[in-house]
Amino acid sequence: MLLMIKPLIVNITILLSLTFNANLFFPFRDRVVPTLRQQVVYGLIAAFAAVLCMFYPIETLDETHFDFRMIVILIVTLYVGWIAGGICTFTVVGVRLLMGGSFASIGILVSLVAFAIALLFRPVYFKSRNKWLYSLVIISLYSFFYFTIILQAVPFLTFDFYMTYFSLFLLTYMMVYFLIERLIVYNRHFDEMVYVDKLTMISEMAASFAHEIRNPITTVRGFIQLLQKNGNKEQLKQFAPLILEELDRANKIITDYLQLAKPTDFRVRPIQLNDVLRDCVQLLQPLGTFANVIVEWKQRENYIVWGDEHYLKQSLLNIIKNGIEAIEGSGVVTITTEAELSQNMVKVIIEDDGKGMTEEELKKIGLPYYTTKSRGTGLGSMISNRLIREMGGTIHYTSRLGKGTRVEIVLPLAK
């Protein structure tokens, strides 16, 4: 009995650990038919577990190997299907033939019986809500056939051995069963949490979007009502620019929202980073001059990076524009580049000496409809972050209140 403890622990550890690992590859789902790829992966993992159990048998008596490989065959066939069960079973049969011995045929027979019983009960077991009851029936029925075969073919085994081995066999099977069922429950809870989080984000974005779009529409409606009551050409000329400005703002909010929601068609190719930066600086210098802000670009070596030129320019324009708008009074927005050749990356650094942000504000950068500007929507930062990540880059913000903000954009070098 004591000699069986060490290999028993090894067999149980193999079964439980590989059950966890299988759940990492493809999380277990209740009453969901696995894809062919999932069945093959589950089958290979199960075959590996069964072979490990064969290499570390609980007991070896006169070339007869006793282990828990049949538990693996039963479980994988019941939960995944005949493809995974077949891969595991025929791997076990092949390995047992290679191991040889006078009782090899018995080892093969009990493995095939396990596969057959699991296949027989699989349709009912798959749809059942009382799996624990069917599990007891299945393992009891298989244990009966297993015991009968061994009793007839291996007559020298003692009663104590039968009691010990089959008790441990039943206990281990139920342990694996309960582990899988708990993992199914945890996976279901996780899916529900993800679904609720998505619904919450959608509802928050919808509410914020409605609020943002309502403001310019309300303003335009007020102007139209005013013109309808006592409008003339002079008032129309006076209010027309304001109406157009509010309509443009509403259109920009809708455009940003759609760009965030729909998949973007990227054309990633090698692009000249200096050309993109030069265009951004030239486009934003008039805005900087108007706001009394200097946009300074410290031009260095021209790097060639992987990306989409249009969307990279859009992202950089958003970030530089945010830097200009963060400065109250006069200030400087500095743009520099640094190469990290060892990592095959180039870093674009955008710094401003504006009002900066608190740690709490910094954590919320890139969240939908979070902004530090009075007339902003927060979608610009979120879109910029997403576009840069889609191009294989990363973006990192650091800021100190009253000192300014530093944005580091890391892009992959093309050569």
C-alpha positions as CSV (number, residue, x, y, z in Angstrom):
1,M,0.0,0.0,0.0
2,L,2.7,2.5,1.0
3,L,4.7,1.7,-2.2
4,M,1.7,2.9,-4.2
5,I,1.5,6.3,-2.7
6,K,4.3,8.0,-4.7
7,P,3.2,6.8,-8.2
8,L,-0.4,7.5,-7.2
9,I,0.5,11.1,-6.4
10,V,2.4,11.3,-9.7
11,N,-0.6,10.0,-11.7
12,I,-3.1,12.3,-10.0
13,T,-0.7,15.3,-10.5
14,I,-0.4,14.4,-14.2
15,L,-4.2,14.3,-14.7
16,L,-5.0,17.5,-12.7
17,S,-2.2,19.6,-14.1
18,L,-2.9,18.7,-17.7
19,T,-6.6,19.3,-17.2
20,F,-5.7,22.8,-16.2
21,N,-3.4,23.2,-19.2
22,A,-6.1,22.0,-21.6
23,N,-8.4,24.6,-20.1
24,L,-5.8,27.3,-20.9
25,F,-5.6,26.3,-24.6
26,F,-9.4,26.0,-25.1
27,P,-11.6,26.8,-22.0
28,F,-14.1,24.1,-21.2
29,R,-17.7,24.9,-22.2
30,D,-20.9,23.1,-21.2
31,R,-22.9,21.6,-24.1
32,V,-20.8,23.3,-26.7
33,V,-19.6,21.1,-29.6
34,P,-15.8,21.6,-30.0
35,T,-14.3,22.5,-33.3
36,L,-12.1,20.0,-35.2
37,R,-9.0,21.9,-34.2
38,Q,-10.1,21.9,-30.5
39,Q,-10.8,18.1,-30.6
40,V,-7.3,17.5,-32.1
41,V,-5.6,19.6,-29.4
42,Y,-7.6,18.0,-26.6
43,G,-6.8,14.6,-28.0
44,L,-3.1,15.3,-28.2
45,I,-3.0,16.6,-24.6
46,A,-5.0,13.6,-23.4
47,A,-2.7,11.2,-25.2
48,F,0.3,12.9,-23.6
49,A,-1.3,12.6,-20.2
50,A,-2.2,8.9,-20.7
51,V,1.3,8.0,-21.9
52,L,2.8,9.8,-18.9
53,C,0.6,7.7,-16.6
54,M,1.8,4.6,-18.4
55,F,5.4,5.6,-17.8
56,Y,4.7,6.0,-14.1
57,P,2.4,3.1,-13.3
58,I,0.9,2.8,-9.8
59,E,1.8,-0.9,-9.7
60,T,3.6,-3.4,-11.9
61,L,2.9,-7.0,-11.3
62,D,4.5,-9.6,-13.5
63,E,4.5,-7.3,-16.6
64,T,1.0,-6.1,-15.8
65,H,0.9,-2.3,-15.6
66,F,-1.8,-0.6,-13.5
67,D,-2.3,3.1,-14.0
68,F,-5.0,5.7,-14.7
69,R,-4.7,6.0,-18.5
70,M,-8.3,4.7,-18.7
71,I,-9.6,7.7,-16.8
72,V,-8.1,10.0,-19.4
73,I,-9.8,8.0,-22.2
74,L,-13.1,8.1,-20.5
75,I,-13.0,11.8,-19.7
76,V,-11.7,13.1,-23.0
77,T,-14.2,11.0,-25.0
78,L,-17.2,12.0,-22.8
79,Y,-16.4,15.7,-22.8
80,V,-14.8,16.3,-26.2
81,G,-15.9,13.5,-28.6
82,W,-14.8,10.5,-30.6
83,I,-12.0,12.3,-32.5
84,A,-10.2,13.3,-29.3
85,G,-11.0,10.0,-27.6
86,G,-9.8,8.1,-30.7
87,I,-6.5,10.0,-30.8
88,C,-5.9,9.3,-27.1
89,T,-7.0,5.6,-27.3
90,F,-5.0,4.6,-30.3
91,T,-1.9,6.4,-29.0
92,V,-2.3,4.4,-25.8
93,V,-2.8,1.2,-27.8
94,G,0.4,1.9,-29.8
95,V,2.5,2.7,-26.8
96,R,1.2,-0.5,-25.0
97,L,2.2,-2.6,-28.0
98,L,5.7,-1.1,-28.0
99,M,6.0,-1.8,-24.2
100,G,5.2,-5.4,-24.9
101,G,4.8,-8.1,-22.2
102,S,2.6,-11.2,-21.8
103,F,-0.3,-9.1,-20.7
104,A,-0.1,-6.4,-23.4
105,S,-3.4,-7.7,-25.0
106,I,-5.2,-7.2,-21.6
107,G,-3.9,-3.6,-21.4
108,I,-5.1,-2.9,-24.9
109,L,-8.5,-4.5,-24.3
110,V,-9.3,-2.5,-21.1
111,S,-8.4,0.7,-23.0
112,L,-10.7,-0.2,-25.9
113,V,-13.5,-1.0,-23.5
114,A,-13.1,2.4,-21.9
115,F,-13.3,4.1,-25.3
116,A,-16.4,2.0,-26.2
117,I,-18.3,2.7,-23.0
118,A,-17.5,6.5,-23.2
119,L,-18.8,6.6,-26.8
120,L,-21.9,4.7,-25.8
121,F,-22.8,7.2,-23.1
122,R,-21.5,10.4,-24.8
123,P,-24.8,11.5,-26.5
124,V,-26.7,11.3,-23.2
125,Y,-23.9,12.6,-21.1
126,F,-23.3,15.6,-23.4
127,K,-27.0,16.8,-23.0
128,S,-27.4,15.8,-19.3
129,R,-27.8,18.3,-16.5
130,N,-27.0,15.7,-13.9
131,K,-23.6,14.7,-15.1
132,W,-22.4,13.6,-11.6
133,L,-25.1,10.8,-11.6
134,Y,-24.1,9.7,-15.1
135,S,-20.4,9.9,-14.1
136,L,-21.1,7.5,-11.3
137,V,-23.0,5.1,-13.6
138,I,-20.3,5.2,-16.2
139,I,-17.3,4.7,-13.9
140,S,-19.2,1.9,-12.0
141,L,-20.0,0.1,-15.2
142,Y,-16.5,0.4,-16.6
143,S,-15.0,-0.7,-13.2
144,F,-17.2,-3.8,-13.4
145,F,-16.0,-4.7,-16.9
146,Y,-12.4,-3.8,-15.9
147,F,-12.6,-5.9,-12.8
148,T,-14.1,-8.9,-14.6
149,I,-11.4,-8.8,-17.4
150,I,-8.5,-8.6,-14.9
151,L,-10.1,-11.3,-12.6
152,Q,-10.2,-13.7,-15.5
153,A,-6.9,-12.9,-17.1
154,V,-4.7,-12.1,-14.1
155,P,-5.5,-14.7,-11.4
156,F,-2.6,-14.0,-9.0
157,L,-3.9,-10.5,-7.8
158,T,-5.1,-10.3,-4.2
159,F,-8.4,-9.0,-2.8
160,D,-6.6,-6.2,-1.0
161,F,-5.0,-5.0,-4.3
162,Y,-8.4,-5.0,-6.0
163,M,-10.0,-3.0,-3.2
164,T,-7.2,-0.4,-3.0
165,Y,-6.7,0.0,-6.8
166,F,-10.4,0.3,-7.7
167,S,-11.2,2.6,-4.8
168,L,-8.4,5.0,-5.9
169,F,-9.5,4.6,-9.5
170,L,-13.0,5.7,-8.7
171,L,-11.8,8.5,-6.4
172,T,-9.4,9.9,-9.0
173,Y,-12.0,9.8,-11.8
174,M,-14.5,11.8,-9.6
175,M,-11.7,14.3,-8.7
176,V,-11.0,15.0,-12.4
177,Y,-14.8,15.2,-13.1
178,F,-15.4,17.7,-10.3
179,L,-12.4,19.8,-11.5
180,I,-13.7,20.0,-15.0
181,E,-17.2,20.9,-13.9
182,R,-15.8,23.7,-11.6
183,L,-13.7,25.0,-14.5
184,I,-16.8,25.0,-16.7
185,V,-18.6,27.1,-14.1
186,Y,-15.6,29.5,-13.7
187,N,-15.4,29.9,-17.5
188,R,-19.1,30.6,-17.7
189,H,-18.8,33.3,-14.9
190,F,-15.9,34.8,-16.7
191,D,-17.8,34.9,-20.0
192,E,-20.7,36.6,-18.2
193,M,-18.4,39.2,-16.6
194,V,-16.9,40.0,-20.0
195,Y,-20.4,40.3,-21.5
196,V,-21.6,42.6,-18.7
197,D,-18.4,44.7,-19.1
198,K,-19.1,45.1,-22.8
199,L,-22.7,46.0,-22.2
200,T,-21.6,48.5,-19.6
201,M,-19.1,50.1,-21.9
202,I,-21.6,50.2,-24.8
203,S,-24.2,51.8,-22.6
204,E,-21.8,54.4,-21.2
205,M,-20.5,55.2,-24.7
206,A,-24.1,55.5,-26.1
207,A,-25.1,57.8,-23.2
208,S,-22.0,59.9,-23.7
209,F,-22.4,59.9,-27.5
210,A,-26.0,61.0,-27.1
211,H,-25.0,63.8,-24.7
212,E,-22.2,65.0,-27.0
213,I,-24.3,65.0,-30.1
214,R,-27.2,66.6,-28.4
215,N,-25.3,69.8,-27.5
216,P,-24.6,71.0,-31.1
217,I,-28.0,69.9,-32.3
218,T,-29.7,71.9,-29.5
219,T,-27.6,74.9,-30.4
220,V,-28.5,74.7,-34.1
221,R,-32.2,74.2,-33.2
222,G,-32.1,77.3,-31.1
223,F,-30.6,79.4,-33.9
224,I,-33.2,78.1,-36.4
225,Q,-36.1,78.9,-34.0
226,L,-34.7,82.4,-33.6
227,L,-34.4,82.9,-37.3
228,Q,-37.8,81.5,-37.9
229,K,-39.5,84.0,-35.5
230,N,-37.8,87.2,-36.6
231,G,-35.0,86.3,-39.0
232,N,-33.5,88.5,-41.6
233,K,-30.5,88.4,-43.9
234,E,-28.3,90.2,-41.4
235,Q,-29.1,87.7,-38.6
236,L,-28.6,84.8,-41.1
237,K,-25.1,86.1,-41.9
238,Q,-24.4,86.5,-38.2
239,F,-25.6,83.1,-37.1
240,A,-24.6,81.0,-40.2
241,P,-20.9,80.5,-39.2
242,L,-22.0,79.4,-35.7
243,I,-24.6,77.0,-37.1
244,L,-22.0,75.5,-39.5
245,E,-19.5,75.3,-36.7
246,E,-21.9,73.3,-34.5
247,L,-22.9,71.1,-37.4
248,D,-19.2,70.4,-38.1
249,R,-18.7,69.5,-34.5
250,A,-21.6,67.1,-34.6
251,N,-20.2,65.6,-37.8
252,K,-16.7,65.2,-36.2
253,I,-18.2,63.4,-33.2
254,I,-20.1,61.0,-35.5
255,T,-17.0,60.4,-37.7
256,D,-14.8,59.7,-34.6
257,Y,-17.4,57.3,-33.2
258,L,-17.7,55.4,-36.5
259,Q,-13.9,55.2,-36.9
260,L,-13.7,53.8,-33.4
261,A,-16.5,51.2,-34.0
262,K,-15.7,49.8,-37.4
263,P,-12.5,47.8,-38.3
264,T,-9.9,50.0,-40.0
265,D,-8.4,48.9,-43.3
266,F,-4.6,49.3,-42.7
267,R,-2.0,49.3,-45.4
268,V,1.1,48.6,-43.4
269,R,4.3,49.2,-45.4
270,P,7.7,50.9,-44.9
271,I,7.3,54.7,-44.5
272,Q,9.6,57.6,-44.0
273,L,9.1,58.8,-40.4
274,N,10.6,62.2,-41.1
275,D,8.2,62.9,-43.9
276,V,5.2,62.1,-41.6
277,L,6.6,64.3,-38.8
278,R,7.4,67.2,-41.2
279,D,3.8,67.2,-42.5
280,C,2.4,67.1,-38.9
281,V,4.6,70.1,-37.8
282,Q,3.7,72.1,-40.9
283,L,-0.1,71.4,-40.4
284,L,0.0,72.3,-36.7
285,Q,2.3,75.3,-36.7
286,P,-0.5,77.8,-37.6
287,L,-2.6,76.4,-34.7
288,G,0.5,76.7,-32.4
289,T,1.1,80.3,-33.6
290,F,-2.5,81.2,-32.9
291,A,-2.3,79.7,-29.4
292,N,1.2,81.3,-28.7
293,V,2.8,77.9,-28.6
294,I,6.0,76.9,-30.4
295,V,5.9,73.5,-32.2
296,E,9.6,72.4,-32.2
297,W,10.8,69.4,-34.1
298,K,14.4,68.3,-33.4
299,Q,15.0,66.6,-36.7
300,R,17.5,63.7,-36.6
301,E,18.3,60.7,-38.7
302,N,15.4,59.6,-41.0
303,Y,14.1,56.3,-39.9
304,I,12.0,53.9,-42.0
305,V,9.2,52.4,-39.9
306,W,6.4,49.9,-40.5
307,G,3.0,51.5,-40.5
308,D,0.1,53.1,-42.4
309,E,1.2,56.7,-43.4
310,H,-2.3,58.1,-43.2
311,Y,-3.3,56.7,-39.8
312,L,0.1,57.3,-38.3
313,K,-0.2,61.0,-39.3
314,Q,-3.7,61.1,-37.9
315,S,-2.5,59.7,-34.6
316,L,0.5,62.1,-34.3
317,L,-1.7,65.1,-35.2
318,N,-4.1,64.2,-32.4
319,I,-1.4,63.8,-29.8
320,I,0.5,67.0,-30.9
321,K,-2.8,69.0,-31.0
322,N,-3.6,67.7,-27.5
323,G,-0.2,69.0,-26.4
324,I,-0.8,72.5,-27.9
325,E,-4.3,72.7,-26.3
326,A,-2.9,71.6,-22.9
327,I,-0.7,74.8,-22.7
328,E,-2.3,77.8,-21.1
329,G,-0.6,81.0,-22.3
330,S,2.7,80.5,-24.0
331,G,4.8,77.3,-24.2
332,V,6.6,74.7,-26.3
333,V,5.7,71.3,-27.8
334,T,8.8,69.4,-28.6
335,I,9.0,66.4,-30.9
336,T,12.1,64.2,-31.0
337,T,13.0,60.7,-32.2
338,E,15.3,58.1,-30.7
339,A,16.3,54.7,-32.2
340,E,16.5,51.5,-30.1
341,L,18.4,49.4,-32.7
342,S,18.9,46.5,-30.3
343,Q,15.1,46.1,-30.2
344,N,14.6,47.1,-33.8
345,M,12.3,49.9,-32.7
346,V,12.2,53.7,-33.0
347,K,10.7,56.0,-30.4
348,V,8.8,59.3,-31.1
349,I,8.7,61.5,-28.1
350,I,6.2,64.4,-27.8
351,E,6.6,66.7,-24.8
352,D,4.7,69.7,-23.8
353,D,5.1,72.1,-20.8
354,G,1.4,72.5,-20.3
355,K,-0.8,72.0,-17.2
356,G,-0.1,68.3,-16.9
357,M,-2.3,65.6,-15.4
358,T,-2.8,63.9,-12.0
359,E,-2.2,60.2,-11.7
360,E,-5.9,59.6,-11.7
361,E,-6.4,61.5,-14.9
362,L,-3.4,59.7,-16.5
363,K,-5.0,56.3,-15.8
364,K,-8.1,57.3,-17.7
365,I,-6.3,58.5,-20.9
366,G,-7.7,56.5,-23.8
367,L,-10.9,55.6,-22.1
368,P,-14.1,56.3,-24.1
369,Y,-15.4,59.8,-23.6
370,Y,-12.8,60.8,-21.0
371,T,-11.2,64.2,-21.7
372,T,-9.6,67.0,-19.8
373,K,-10.8,69.5,-22.3
374,S,-14.0,71.5,-21.9
375,R,-15.2,70.8,-25.5
376,G,-13.5,67.4,-26.1
377,T,-15.0,63.9,-26.4
378,G,-12.0,61.8,-25.5
379,L,-12.3,59.8,-28.7
380,G,-9.2,61.4,-30.3
381,S,-6.9,59.8,-27.7
382,M,-8.7,56.5,-27.8
383,I,-8.5,56.3,-31.6
384,S,-4.8,57.3,-31.6
385,N,-3.9,54.6,-29.1
386,R,-5.8,52.0,-31.1
387,L,-4.3,53.0,-34.4
388,I,-0.7,52.9,-33.1
389,R,-1.3,49.4,-31.5
390,E,-2.9,48.2,-34.7
391,M,0.4,49.2,-36.5
392,G,2.4,47.0,-34.1
393,G,3.5,50.0,-31.9
394,T,3.0,51.0,-28.3
395,I,2.2,54.3,-26.6
396,H,3.0,55.4,-23.1
397,Y,2.0,58.6,-21.2
398,T,3.8,60.2,-18.3
399,S,2.7,63.5,-16.8
400,R,3.2,65.8,-13.8
401,L,0.6,68.3,-12.7
402,G,1.8,71.8,-13.5
403,K,4.9,70.5,-15.3
404,G,3.6,69.0,-18.6
405,T,3.1,65.7,-20.3
406,R,5.4,63.3,-22.2
407,V,4.1,60.8,-24.8
408,E,6.4,58.0,-26.0
409,I,5.3,56.2,-29.2
410,V,7.4,53.2,-30.1
411,L,7.2,51.9,-33.7
412,P,8.8,48.9,-35.4
413,L,11.8,49.7,-37.7
414,A,11.4,48.5,-41.3
415,K,15.2,48.2,-41.7
